[in-house]
Amino acid sequence: MTEFVIFGRNSIGHEGDGWLSRVAGDDQQYRIRVLVFNLALFVCVPIYAVIYLALGAPISAGIVASA
């Protein structure tokens, strides 16, 4: 069981190749992951800033918005 966790193998024992490794090279994978992370921030930051403002915590909203 531990070799599946440590070496990233699936239940059959093959190396775990995700769809991203089949579609893009190493440099492109990095760029895609950075892009997805930034898009997640663009979606989550306004939501959390509004929640903090509604709770009456403008400093926390500013910290989140500056991220």
For each residue, the residues with C-beta under 8 A, 3 or more apart:
1: 4 5
2: 5 6
3: 6 7 9
4: 1 7 8 9 10 11 13
5: 1 2 8
6: 2 3
7: 3 4 15
8: 4 5 15 16
9: 3 4 12 13 14 15 16
10: 4 13 14 16
11: 4
12: 9
13: 4 9 10
14: 9 10 17
15: 7 8 9
16: 8 9 10
17: 14 21 22
18: 21 22
19: 22 23
20: 23 24 29 32
21: 17 18 24 29
22: 17 18 19
23: 19 20
24: 20 21 28 29 32
25: 28 29
26: 29 30
27: 30 31
28: 24 25 31 32
29: 20 21 24 25 26 32 33
30: 26 27 33 34
31: 27 28 34 35
32: 20 24 28 29 35 36
33: 29 30 36 37
34: 30 31 37 38
35: 31 32 38 39
36: 32 33 39 40
37: 33 34 40 41
38: 34 35 41 42
39: 35 36 42 43
40: 36 37 43 44
41: 37 38 44 45 67
42: 38 39 45 46
43: 39 40 46 47
44: 40 41 47 48
45: 41 42 48 49 64 65 67
46: 42 43 49 50
47: 43 44 50 51
48: 44 45 51 52 61 64
49: 45 46 52 53 61 64 65
50: 46 47 53 54 61
51: 47 48 54 55
52: 48 49 55 57 58 60 61 64
53: 49 50 56 57 58 61
54: 50 51
55: 51 52
56: 53
57: 52 53 60 61
58: 52 53 61 62
59: 62 63
60: 52 57 63 64
61: 48 49 50 52 53 57 58 64 65
62: 58 59 65 66
63: 59 60 66 67
64: 45 48 49 52 60 61 67
65: 45 49 61 62
66: 62 63
67: 41 45 63 64
